[in-house]
Amino acid sequence: SIKLSGTVRVKFLMESAYDDGTAYGQIYKNGVAVGTQRTTSSEAGVWFMEDLSVVTGDTIELWIKTAGSSGDNTTYINAFQLLAHANVPGICLYP
């Protein structure tokens, strides 16, 4: 769970394993969808990013799904990052 209130940047690298598939990703805060549902059909992967306001105790999740005409479609998350800037003297969690 989130330890300090403020803004976090959520970044994830998502790809679809097959040409005919579509990968979907949606960020959730405390079990509720927030921001934009993201989609890609890229096998190379695409970075997506959202900035969210959070308070102490919030949870951040990434829900994914796959759709396509073949049964072998797979969505991959190759990276998931939470970046934050803490307004605490002497501490910076990201530049």
CYANA upper distance limits for C-alpha pairs under 8 A (distance plus 0.5 A):
  1 SER  CA     56 THR  CA      8.06
  1 SER  CA     57 GLY  CA      5.72
  1 SER  CA     58 ASP  CA      6.04
  1 SER  CA     59 THR  CA      5.28
  1 SER  CA     60 ILE  CA      7.90
  2 ILE  CA     54 VAL  CA      7.93
  2 ILE  CA     55 VAL  CA      7.45
  2 ILE  CA     56 THR  CA      5.74
  2 ILE  CA     57 GLY  CA      5.59
  2 ILE  CA     58 ASP  CA      5.76
  2 ILE  CA     59 THR  CA      6.68
  2 ILE  CA     60 ILE  CA      8.47
  3 LYS  CA     55 VAL  CA      8.37
  3 LYS  CA     56 THR  CA      5.54
  3 LYS  CA     57 GLY  CA      6.86
  4 LEU  CA     54 VAL  CA      8.45
  4 LEU  CA     55 VAL  CA      6.86
  4 LEU  CA     56 THR  CA      5.46
  4 LEU  CA     86 ALA  CA      8.05
  5 SER  CA     53 SER  CA      8.21
  5 SER  CA     54 VAL  CA      5.87
  5 SER  CA     55 VAL  CA      4.41
  5 SER  CA     56 THR  CA      5.58
  6 GLY  CA     53 SER  CA      6.21
  6 GLY  CA     54 VAL  CA      5.93
  6 GLY  CA     55 VAL  CA      6.88
  6 GLY  CA     84 ALA  CA      8.43
  6 GLY  CA     85 HIS  CA      8.45
  6 GLY  CA     86 ALA  CA      8.05
  7 THR  CA     51 ASP  CA      7.10
  7 THR  CA     52 LEU  CA      5.95
  7 THR  CA     53 SER  CA      4.95
  7 THR  CA     54 VAL  CA      6.35
  7 THR  CA     84 ALA  CA      6.89
  7 THR  CA     85 HIS  CA      7.87
  8 VAL  CA     51 ASP  CA      6.17
  8 VAL  CA     52 LEU  CA      5.88
  8 VAL  CA     53 SER  CA      7.01
  8 VAL  CA     54 VAL  CA      7.52
  8 VAL  CA     82 LEU  CA      6.87
  8 VAL  CA     83 LEU  CA      5.99
  8 VAL  CA     84 ALA  CA      5.16
  8 VAL  CA     85 HIS  CA      7.95
  9 ARG  CA     49 MET  CA      7.29
  9 ARG  CA     50 GLU  CA      6.18
  9 ARG  CA     51 ASP  CA      4.88
  9 ARG  CA     52 LEU  CA      6.86
  9 ARG  CA     81 GLN  CA      8.40
  9 ARG  CA     82 LEU  CA      6.24
  9 ARG  CA     83 LEU  CA      5.47
  9 ARG  CA     84 ALA  CA      6.81
 10 VAL  CA     49 MET  CA      6.03
 10 VAL  CA     50 GLU  CA      5.77
 10 VAL  CA     51 ASP  CA      6.75
 10 VAL  CA     52 LEU  CA      8.08
 10 VAL  CA     80 PHE  CA      8.01
 10 VAL  CA     81 GLN  CA      6.29
 10 VAL  CA     82 LEU  CA      5.31
 10 VAL  CA     83 LEU  CA      6.97
 11 LYS  CA     47 TRP  CA      7.36
 11 LYS  CA     48 PHE  CA      6.12
 11 LYS  CA     49 MET  CA      4.92
 11 LYS  CA     50 GLU  CA      7.21
 11 LYS  CA     79 ALA  CA      8.34
 11 LYS  CA     80 PHE  CA      6.31
 11 LYS  CA     81 GLN  CA      5.56
 11 LYS  CA     82 LEU  CA      7.05
 11 LYS  CA     83 LEU  CA      8.50
 12 PHE  CA     47 TRP  CA      6.14
 12 PHE  CA     48 PHE  CA      5.98
 12 PHE  CA     49 MET  CA      7.18
 12 PHE  CA     77 ILE  CA      7.37
 12 PHE  CA     78 ASN  CA      7.95
 12 PHE  CA     79 ALA  CA      5.82
 12 PHE  CA     80 PHE  CA      4.89
 12 PHE  CA     81 GLN  CA      6.75
 13 LEU  CA     45 GLY  CA      6.51
 13 LEU  CA     46 VAL  CA      5.92
 13 LEU  CA     47 TRP  CA      4.89
 13 LEU  CA     48 PHE  CA      6.93
 13 LEU  CA     77 ILE  CA      6.15
 13 LEU  CA     78 ASN  CA      5.86
 13 LEU  CA     79 ALA  CA      5.56
 13 LEU  CA     80 PHE  CA      7.18
 14 MET  CA     23 ALA  CA      7.83
 14 MET  CA     25 GLY  CA      8.17
 14 MET  CA     40 THR  CA      8.03
 14 MET  CA     45 GLY  CA      5.63
 14 MET  CA     46 VAL  CA      5.99
 14 MET  CA     47 TRP  CA      7.03
 14 MET  CA     48 PHE  CA      8.27
 14 MET  CA     75 THR  CA      7.60
 14 MET  CA     76 TYR  CA      6.17
 14 MET  CA     77 ILE  CA      5.13
 14 MET  CA     78 ASN  CA      6.70
 14 MET  CA     79 ALA  CA      8.12
 15 GLU  CA     23 ALA  CA      6.89
 15 GLU  CA     40 THR  CA      7.12
 15 GLU  CA     41 SER  CA      7.38
 15 GLU  CA     42 SER  CA      6.13
 15 GLU  CA     43 GLU  CA      5.83
 15 GLU  CA     44 ALA  CA      6.81
 15 GLU  CA     45 GLY  CA      4.62
 15 GLU  CA     46 VAL  CA      6.90
 15 GLU  CA     75 THR  CA      6.37
 15 GLU  CA     76 TYR  CA      5.78
 15 GLU  CA     77 ILE  CA      7.14
 15 GLU  CA     78 ASN  CA      8.24
 16 SER  CA     21 GLY  CA      6.61
 16 SER  CA     22 THR  CA      6.43
 16 SER  CA     23 ALA  CA      5.66
 16 SER  CA     40 THR  CA      7.29
 16 SER  CA     41 SER  CA      5.88
 16 SER  CA     42 SER  CA      6.21
 16 SER  CA     43 GLU  CA      5.65
 16 SER  CA     45 GLY  CA      7.82
 16 SER  CA     66 THR  CA      8.31
 16 SER  CA     73 ASN  CA      7.68
 16 SER  CA     74 THR  CA      6.44
 16 SER  CA     75 THR  CA      5.33
 16 SER  CA     76 TYR  CA      6.88
 17 ALA  CA     21 GLY  CA      7.67
 17 ALA  CA     42 SER  CA      8.45
 17 ALA  CA     43 GLU  CA      6.05
 17 ALA  CA     73 ASN  CA      6.61
 17 ALA  CA     74 THR  CA      5.73
 17 ALA  CA     75 THR  CA      6.74
 17 ALA  CA     76 TYR  CA      7.72
 18 TYR  CA     41 SER  CA      8.21
 18 TYR  CA     43 GLU  CA      7.09
 18 TYR  CA     72 ASP  CA      8.16
 18 TYR  CA     73 ASN  CA      6.41
 18 TYR  CA     74 THR  CA      7.79
 19 ASP  CA     41 SER  CA      7.01
 19 ASP  CA     42 SER  CA      7.90
 19 ASP  CA     43 GLU  CA      7.62
 20 ASP  CA     41 SER  CA      7.89
 20 ASP  CA     68 GLY  CA      6.17
 20 ASP  CA     69 SER  CA      6.91
 20 ASP  CA     70 SER  CA      7.73
 20 ASP  CA     73 ASN  CA      8.30
 21 GLY  CA     41 SER  CA      6.51
 21 GLY  CA     66 THR  CA      7.33
 21 GLY  CA     67 ALA  CA      6.11
 21 GLY  CA     68 GLY  CA      4.69
 21 GLY  CA     69 SER  CA      7.45
 21 GLY  CA     70 SER  CA      8.05
 21 GLY  CA     73 ASN  CA      5.98
 21 GLY  CA     74 THR  CA      8.04
 22 THR  CA     39 THR  CA      7.13
 22 THR  CA     40 THR  CA      6.18
 22 THR  CA     41 SER  CA      5.17
 22 THR  CA     66 THR  CA      6.26
 22 THR  CA     67 ALA  CA      5.77
 22 THR  CA     68 GLY  CA      6.58
 22 THR  CA     73 ASN  CA      8.38
 22 THR  CA     75 THR  CA      8.27
 23 ALA  CA     39 THR  CA      5.97
 23 ALA  CA     40 THR  CA      5.83
 23 ALA  CA     41 SER  CA      6.69
 23 ALA  CA     64 ILE  CA      7.81
 23 ALA  CA     65 LYS  CA      6.66
 23 ALA  CA     66 THR  CA      5.34
 23 ALA  CA     67 ALA  CA      7.25
 23 ALA  CA     74 THR  CA      7.99
 23 ALA  CA     75 THR  CA      5.69
 23 ALA  CA     76 TYR  CA      8.45
 24 TYR  CA     37 GLN  CA      7.36
 24 TYR  CA     38 ARG  CA      6.08
 24 TYR  CA     39 THR  CA      5.07
 24 TYR  CA     40 THR  CA      7.35
 24 TYR  CA     64 ILE  CA      5.95
 24 TYR  CA     65 LYS  CA      5.75
 24 TYR  CA     66 THR  CA      6.63
 24 TYR  CA     75 THR  CA      8.07
 25 GLY  CA     37 GLN  CA      6.33
 25 GLY  CA     38 ARG  CA      5.60
 25 GLY  CA     39 THR  CA      6.98
 25 GLY  CA     62 LEU  CA      7.14
 25 GLY  CA     63 TRP  CA      6.22
 25 GLY  CA     64 ILE  CA      4.99
 25 GLY  CA     65 LYS  CA      7.26
 26 GLN  CA     33 ALA  CA      7.25
 26 GLN  CA     34 VAL  CA      7.97
 26 GLN  CA     35 GLY  CA      8.11
 26 GLN  CA     36 THR  CA      7.20
 26 GLN  CA     37 GLN  CA      5.18
 26 GLN  CA     38 ARG  CA      6.74
 26 GLN  CA     62 LEU  CA      6.23
 26 GLN  CA     63 TRP  CA      5.83
 26 GLN  CA     64 ILE  CA      7.00
 27 ILE  CA     33 ALA  CA      6.51
 27 ILE  CA     34 VAL  CA      6.35
 27 ILE  CA     35 GLY  CA      7.30
 27 ILE  CA     36 THR  CA      8.26
 27 ILE  CA     37 GLN  CA      8.01
 27 ILE  CA     60 ILE  CA      7.59
 27 ILE  CA     61 GLU  CA      6.23
 27 ILE  CA     62 LEU  CA      5.12
 27 ILE  CA     63 TRP  CA      6.86
 28 TYR  CA     32 VAL  CA      5.56
 28 TYR  CA     33 ALA  CA      4.79
 28 TYR  CA     34 VAL  CA      5.95
 28 TYR  CA     60 ILE  CA      6.29
 28 TYR  CA     61 GLU  CA      5.51
 28 TYR  CA     62 LEU  CA      6.61
 28 TYR  CA     63 TRP  CA      7.73
 29 LYS  CA     33 ALA  CA      6.97
 29 LYS  CA     34 VAL  CA      7.03
 29 LYS  CA     58 ASP  CA      7.25
 29 LYS  CA     59 THR  CA      6.09
 29 LYS  CA     60 ILE  CA      5.23
 29 LYS  CA     61 GLU  CA      6.88
 30 ASN  CA     58 ASP  CA      6.39
 30 ASN  CA     59 THR  CA      5.54
 30 ASN  CA     60 ILE  CA      7.00
 30 ASN  CA     61 GLU  CA      8.38
 31 GLY  CA     59 THR  CA      8.30
 31 GLY  CA     61 GLU  CA      8.06
 35 GLY  CA     50 GLU  CA      7.38
 38 ARG  CA     48 PHE  CA      7.91
 40 THR  CA     45 GLY  CA      8.43
 40 THR  CA     46 VAL  CA      7.68
 42 SER  CA     46 VAL  CA      7.51
 45 GLY  CA     78 ASN  CA      8.47
 54 VAL  CA     58 ASP  CA      6.80
 64 ILE  CA     75 THR  CA      7.66
 65 LYS  CA     75 THR  CA      7.07
 66 THR  CA     73 ASN  CA      6.91
 66 THR  CA     74 THR  CA      6.54
 66 THR  CA     75 THR  CA      6.22
 67 ALA  CA     73 ASN  CA      7.37
 68 GLY  CA     73 ASN  CA      6.87
 83 LEU  CA     93 LEU  CA      7.61
 83 LEU  CA     94 TYR  CA      6.84
 84 ALA  CA     93 LEU  CA      6.24
 84 ALA  CA     94 TYR  CA      6.57
 85 HIS  CA     92 CYS  CA      6.28
 85 HIS  CA     93 LEU  CA      5.77
 85 HIS  CA     94 TYR  CA      6.22
 85 HIS  CA     95 PRO  CA      8.07
 86 ALA  CA     91 ILE  CA      7.27
 86 ALA  CA     92 CYS  CA      6.32
 86 ALA  CA     93 LEU  CA      6.77
 87 ASN  CA     91 ILE  CA      7.99
 87 ASN  CA     92 CYS  CA      7.98
 88 VAL  CA     92 CYS  CA      7.93
